Structure formats: structure tokens, C-alpha cells
Amino acid sequence: MDKTDAAVGWVGEKDHRTETDTPEMAKVAIPVHELYANPRATQRLLDDAAIRLESWLSEKIAKNMTVIENAAFVAGDGDKKNPKDY
């Protein structure tokens, strides 16, 4: 991240050019957190279900994660939260 801007100056075509300030950079740490889901579903249940249970479950999780992530992006403070807080 830039701490300061690069300095510039005007001179005539043949005028002496003095040294300008050099921009500085700052190191930035961005804390990251993970949103996860860990539903209980046995392999036998997934294999034997009359519907495509794995697809249904992953779609439900993806939809809910999208809602929670969007709310956290707009109203979050960067601190870990319970998804029910949104």
C-alpha cells in the first residue's frame, strides 16, 4: 500500500532538475477468516437417497454462504462472527 505519493515538479526544457521525494510503501496485513459448513450426511445416505441429495445439500449450503458472505462484506467489522449474527 502506498504511504506517500511520488513528488513531481515543473521545469523548463533546459533547466536543472532537482531530486524529488521518493514514494514510500507500507506493509498491510489483511486478516482472513473462513466460512464453512459441515453437515452430517453418511456416504450410505448419499448413495441410497431417492433424490440427488449431494447436489441439493451443496446448493443449499452455497446459497446460505452467499447470503452470509454478502452481509459480512457490507456490515461486517472483520471480526469472526456467528453466521446467525447477520
N, C-alpha and C positions, 0 to 999 in steps of 0.2 A: 504494500500500500504506500502511496506517496505521502510523505510528511510535508514536503515543500515543493513548490513549482520551480522550474528552470527559469533563471533570470535571462532577459534579453535586453538589447539596447539599440538605439539608432545611431548610426554614424554616416558620415559622408563616404563616398566611394574610395577616397584615398586617405581617410583619417585613420589614426591609430585606434586599434580595438583593445579595450581593457578587458581583463578577465571578469567573467560574470559568475554569479553564485551557482554552485552545483546543486541540483536537487538531491534530497535525501529520501531514503526509503525506510519504512518501519515494518517490523515483523508483526504479523497479525495471526492470532490463534483463533480458529473457529471451532467451538465445541460442537460435536455431533452426537446425536442420540438415535437410537433405532426404535422403530415401532414394529412390534411383532405380534404374531398370532400363533397359538399352539393348541388348536382344538384336539379333543380326544376323538380319534377315529382309528379303529383297528384295520389292518390290511384285509382281514376277512370281511368286515363290513363294507369296505370299498369294493372288494371283488364281487360280493354277493348281492349288493343293492340292486333293486329293480330299476333305479334311475342312475344317471351318471353323477353319483354323489360327489366324487372328487371335483368335477367341474363346478357343480353347484356350490360346494363349500369354498373353493378358491375364488369364485365370483363374489360371494357374499363377503369374504374377507377383504378382497381388493376394493370393493365398493366402500366398505366401512373405513378402511385405511385412507382412502382418498378423502373422505369427509373429514376425518380426524387430522390428517396432514394439512389440509387446506385451512382448517380452523386454527391450527397451531401456527401456521405461517402468518396468518392475518392478525391473530390476537395473542400469540404466544410471547413468552419472555425469555425463551432459551433454557428454561429450567425443565427438568423431567416432570411430566405430569401424568396423572391417571387419565386415560382417554375419556372417561366419563366426566372429567372436568370441563370438557368442551361441549 
